[in-house]
Amino acid sequence: MVTRDTAWPSGTPCWVDLGVDDIDRAVTFYSQLFGWDIQPGPPEAGGYRMCLKDGRPVAGIGPKQGPPEDLPAWTVYIASDHANETADTITAAGGKVLAGPMDVMDVGRMLVAADPAGAVFGVWQARSHTGMQLANEPGSVGWTENFSRDMEGNQAFYRAVFGYEYGDMSTPEFRYATLKLDGKEVGGIGALGSGFPPEVAAHWSTYFLVEDTDAAVATVSKAGGSVTREPWDSPYGRMAVVSDDQGAVFSLMGTPPATTG
């Protein structure tokens, strides 16, 4: 478990939020799945809601931005000490700033961008809202990662923007590396290889930890969501890929399987 009351170091994935058409419906779905206490913001927040676990912010839910035909989606935000400078670096490195930089009341400054492969992500410069105050605990974010069909190009981009080093974890069948800051793993980056359908676009993924992956998948289905990939065991825990009842995709990760012998 990680608890934090101050701003996350620059380059660390520090927040996630869901842009969705029906906020009340999302509140019902995610409070049922994760046990979140989802609180409305002030009127000037435009409907944005804060998701709390054990009284600490873990995620946000707000109105979907972009064209009506776009599916609801989770966005990963990466911490920055200077959002304006990060925006300039994104552009210089071949990415595209889609919105911002802009102030969000007195809570922070943000922008939304796309990397050269097209994966959308956010940047957050903390003020009164420092980002996730609880992580690596059931009901909170456990991991985030970037996937594209140009892993090397995206590695060069994110190194230029956030200073990442990479810890290679590739196998002959699967190309993957960890994102490292000052020697600490803060996320992952991988290649959309032949095992991924051609329609899968570059993206950032969010993993939420759960105590029991199979039980969580059953809750997703009961609440009207769908299962993209059935649960499977990995060295890091039992995982599944699902979507909520409005189509937003995310992943679940349970505790690692017990070893025998």
Backbone torsions as a table, in degrees:
resi	resn	phi	psi	omega
1	MET	NA	139.1	175.5
2	VAL	-122.5	124.9	171.1
3	THR	-116.5	144.9	-175.9
4	ARG	-152.7	134.8	179.7
5	ASP	-116.9	1.9	179.2
6	THR	-120.7	168.7	-177.7
7	ALA	-60.6	143.2	178.0
8	TRP	-74.7	150.2	178.2
9	PRO	-59.1	144.9	179.2
10	SER	-54.9	133.9	-178.5
11	GLY	95.9	-7.9	-179.8
12	THR	-90.3	129.6	169.8
13	PRO	-57.6	121.1	-166.7
14	CYS	-123.1	-8.6	-175.7
15	TRP	-163.1	153.1	171.1
16	VAL	-137.0	145.1	171.2
17	ASP	-145.3	160.3	-176.6
18	LEU	-108.9	125.5	170.5
19	GLY	-98.7	121.5	-167.8
20	VAL	-143.7	155.6	-179.7
21	ASP	-74.0	-44.6	-174.7
22	ASP	-115.8	97.9	-175.2
23	ILE	-66.1	-43.4	-178.7
24	ASP	-60.6	-39.4	178.0
25	ARG	-64.9	-39.9	177.5
26	ALA	-65.5	-38.8	177.9
27	VAL	-58.6	-45.2	179.3
28	THR	-61.9	-44.9	-177.1
29	PHE	-63.2	-52.2	-171.7
30	TYR	-78.3	-28.6	174.6
31	SER	-67.4	-35.2	177.2
32	GLN	-69.5	-39.4	-176.0
33	LEU	-75.4	-46.7	-172.1
34	PHE	-109.6	-4.0	-177.0
35	GLY	70.7	25.3	-179.4
36	TRP	-71.3	144.3	166.7
37	ASP	-94.9	107.4	-171.6
38	ILE	-104.0	114.5	-172.0
39	GLN	-106.6	135.6	175.6
40	PRO	-70.9	148.6	175.8
41	GLY	-86.4	-178.2	176.9
42	PRO	-67.3	164.0	-178.4
43	PRO	-53.2	-35.8	-177.5
44	GLU	-73.4	-6.3	178.5
45	ALA	-79.5	-6.0	174.3
46	GLY	67.3	31.0	179.2
47	GLY	94.0	-4.6	-179.1
48	TYR	-65.7	137.4	-178.6
49	ARG	-124.1	148.8	-179.3
50	MET	-103.4	129.5	179.7
51	CYS	-98.3	121.7	-176.5
52	LEU	-112.0	141.7	171.1
53	LYS	-127.8	123.2	-175.6
54	ASP	54.6	35.2	176.8
55	GLY	79.9	4.4	-177.1
56	ARG	-116.4	139.8	178.7
57	PRO	-64.2	132.5	177.8
58	VAL	-125.1	-19.1	-177.3
59	ALA	-169.5	170.3	176.9
60	GLY	-129.4	157.0	174.0
61	ILE	-132.6	128.3	-178.8
62	GLY	-147.9	178.8	-179.7
63	PRO	-63.7	142.2	178.0
64	LYS	-66.7	136.5	174.7
65	GLN	-102.8	155.2	177.5
66	GLY	99.4	-174.5	-175.2
67	PRO	-62.9	148.6	-179.7
68	PRO	-58.3	-29.6	-177.0
69	GLU	-76.1	-14.1	178.7
70	ASP	-68.2	140.5	176.9
71	LEU	-72.8	150.5	169.6
72	PRO	-55.6	150.1	-176.4
73	ALA	-154.3	151.0	170.3
74	TRP	-85.4	137.0	177.4
75	THR	-115.4	133.5	175.3
76	VAL	-94.1	131.5	177.8
77	TYR	-109.0	135.1	-179.7
78	ILE	-108.6	134.3	-175.2
79	ALA	-68.0	144.5	175.5
80	SER	-143.4	142.2	174.4
81	ASP	-79.5	-22.6	-176.6
82	HIS	-144.6	94.9	-175.4
83	ALA	-60.4	-39.1	-178.6
84	ASN	-63.8	-43.0	178.7
85	GLU	-66.3	-38.9	178.4
86	THR	-63.6	-38.9	177.4
87	ALA	-59.8	-42.7	178.9
88	ASP	-64.3	-40.3	-179.3
89	THR	-67.8	-38.3	176.8
90	ILE	-57.2	-47.8	-179.2
91	THR	-63.9	-44.5	-179.0
92	ALA	-64.1	-30.0	-177.3
93	ALA	-87.6	1.4	176.0
94	GLY	102.1	3.9	174.8
95	GLY	-87.8	-174.4	-177.9
96	LYS	-136.6	128.6	174.2
97	VAL	-83.8	119.8	-176.1
98	LEU	-92.8	-30.3	-179.7
99	ALA	-156.6	137.3	177.8
100	GLY	91.7	-167.3	1.6
101	PRO	-64.6	148.6	-178.4
102	MET	-148.8	149.7	174.1
103	ASP	-79.2	140.4	173.8
104	VAL	-111.2	92.1	-174.6
105	MET	47.3	-130.9	178.0
106	ASP	-106.2	13.4	-171.4
107	VAL	-92.6	-21.1	179.5
108	GLY	169.5	-177.9	177.9
109	ARG	-127.8	137.4	-171.8
110	MET	-140.9	164.6	168.5
111	LEU	-149.7	161.8	173.7
112	VAL	-122.0	134.6	-174.7
113	ALA	-139.2	171.0	172.1
114	ALA	-127.9	139.0	175.9
115	ASP	-76.1	173.6	-176.7
116	PRO	-59.3	-23.4	178.5
117	ALA	-86.3	-9.4	177.1
118	GLY	105.1	-2.0	179.1
119	ALA	-72.6	128.8	-177.0
120	VAL	-88.3	138.9	175.5
121	PHE	-148.6	164.2	177.1
122	GLY	-110.9	163.0	173.5
123	VAL	-125.6	134.3	-177.0
124	TRP	-126.4	121.7	171.3
125	GLN	-102.2	109.7	-171.0
126	ALA	-73.4	141.6	165.0
127	ARG	-124.1	-108.3	-179.8
128	SER	-73.3	-25.2	175.0
129	HIS	-99.3	112.1	-172.4
130	THR	-91.5	-3.5	-178.1
131	GLY	107.0	-155.4	-180.0
132	MET	-62.0	129.8	174.8
133	GLN	-101.8	-4.0	175.8
134	LEU	-143.7	132.1	178.7
135	ALA	-148.7	165.3	178.6
136	ASN	57.6	37.3	179.3
137	GLU	-140.3	143.0	177.3
138	PRO	-49.0	132.1	-176.3
139	GLY	90.6	6.9	179.0
140	SER	-136.6	174.7	-178.3
141	VAL	-71.8	133.4	176.5
142	GLY	-111.1	-20.2	-176.0
143	TRP	-168.9	149.8	170.1
144	THR	-135.8	151.4	-177.7
145	GLU	-155.2	155.4	179.9
146	ASN	-110.5	135.5	175.2
147	PHE	-128.4	140.7	177.8
148	SER	-156.0	174.8	176.1
149	ARG	-95.4	7.8	174.1
150	ASP	-135.9	73.8	-176.5
151	MET	-61.3	-43.4	-178.9
152	GLU	-63.9	-42.3	178.7
153	GLY	-63.4	-41.1	179.1
154	ASN	-70.4	-34.5	174.6
155	GLN	-61.0	-43.3	178.2
156	ALA	-62.6	-40.6	179.3
157	PHE	-62.5	-52.3	-175.3
158	TYR	-70.9	-27.5	172.9
159	ARG	-65.2	-43.0	-179.1
160	ALA	-66.1	-37.4	-174.5
161	VAL	-83.7	-43.1	-172.5
162	PHE	-118.6	-2.0	176.0
163	GLY	77.5	23.2	-178.0
164	TYR	-67.2	145.7	159.1
165	GLU	-105.1	167.9	-173.5
166	TYR	-129.6	137.8	174.5
167	GLY	-107.5	106.2	-173.3
168	ASP	-68.7	131.2	176.9
169	MET	-126.9	21.3	-171.8
170	SER	-70.1	151.9	169.3
171	THR	-121.3	171.3	177.6
172	PRO	-57.2	-27.1	-176.5
173	GLU	-98.0	-13.8	-169.0
174	PHE	-148.2	120.7	-178.6
175	ARG	-100.6	123.4	-173.1
176	TYR	-158.1	148.9	176.0
177	ALA	-146.9	155.4	173.7
178	THR	-89.2	150.1	170.9
179	LEU	-87.6	129.0	-175.1
180	LYS	-126.6	134.4	173.4
181	LEU	-124.9	122.1	-178.6
182	ASP	51.1	38.1	177.2
183	GLY	82.7	-4.8	-178.7
184	LYS	-99.9	136.4	178.0
185	GLU	-78.0	125.5	-177.4
186	VAL	-120.7	-3.5	-179.6
187	GLY	172.6	-168.7	-177.9
188	GLY	-137.9	164.5	176.7
189	ILE	-147.0	135.2	-175.4
190	GLY	-146.0	176.1	-178.2
191	ALA	-105.8	136.6	171.0
192	LEU	-80.4	91.9	-177.3
193	GLY	-85.0	-164.3	-174.6
194	SER	-66.8	-17.1	178.4
195	GLY	-75.1	-11.1	179.2
196	PHE	-98.2	136.3	177.2
197	PRO	-57.7	147.6	-175.9
198	PRO	-62.2	-22.7	-179.2
199	GLU	-79.6	-8.1	178.7
200	VAL	-73.5	118.5	-177.8
201	ALA	-90.3	164.4	174.2
202	ALA	-56.5	142.5	-174.6
203	HIS	-164.0	163.3	166.1
204	TRP	-102.3	137.7	179.0
205	SER	-113.0	146.1	175.3
206	THR	-114.9	130.4	174.8
207	TYR	-107.0	126.2	173.0
208	PHE	-103.7	134.7	178.2
209	LEU	-78.7	144.4	176.6
210	VAL	-138.6	157.9	178.6
211	GLU	-74.7	-34.8	-176.3
212	ASP	-140.2	106.7	-175.2
213	THR	-62.6	-43.2	-177.9
214	ASP	-64.9	-40.5	177.6
215	ALA	-65.7	-38.4	178.4
216	ALA	-65.9	-40.0	177.4
217	VAL	-62.8	-40.0	177.1
218	ALA	-63.0	-37.9	177.5
219	THR	-66.1	-41.3	176.5
220	VAL	-56.0	-48.9	-178.3
221	SER	-64.3	-43.0	-179.7
222	LYS	-64.0	-32.5	-178.4
223	ALA	-85.0	2.7	176.8
224	GLY	99.9	2.2	176.0
225	GLY	-81.4	-173.0	-179.2
226	SER	-138.4	161.3	-177.8
227	VAL	-107.2	117.3	177.9
228	THR	-82.7	-40.0	176.7
229	ARG	-139.9	123.1	-177.5
230	GLU	-63.0	156.6	-177.2
231	PRO	-56.2	140.9	175.5
232	TRP	-141.6	154.7	179.5
233	ASP	-88.7	140.4	174.4
234	SER	-135.7	167.7	176.8
235	PRO	-62.2	-15.9	-174.6
236	TYR	-104.6	-0.8	-179.6
237	GLY	136.8	170.4	178.6
238	ARG	-84.9	126.8	-170.7
239	MET	-119.3	160.5	172.3
240	ALA	-156.3	153.9	174.0
241	VAL	-114.8	128.0	-174.3
242	VAL	-137.5	173.8	170.6
243	SER	-136.1	152.5	179.3
244	ASP	-78.1	-175.6	-174.5
245	ASP	-77.0	2.6	172.7
246	GLN	-117.6	3.7	172.5
247	GLY	103.2	0.5	179.1
248	ALA	-76.1	126.6	-175.7
249	VAL	-91.3	140.2	173.5
250	PHE	-155.3	172.1	-178.6
251	SER	-117.8	155.0	176.6
252	LEU	-117.2	143.5	178.3
253	MET	-138.3	121.8	177.4
254	GLY	-95.1	-170.9	179.8
255	THR	-73.5	150.8	-179.5
256	PRO	-59.7	147.5	178.8
257	PRO	-65.8	148.2	-179.9
258	ALA	-68.8	142.2	177.6
259	THR	-89.8	153.2	179.2
260	THR	-125.3	163.7	176.8
261	GLY	92.2	NA	NA
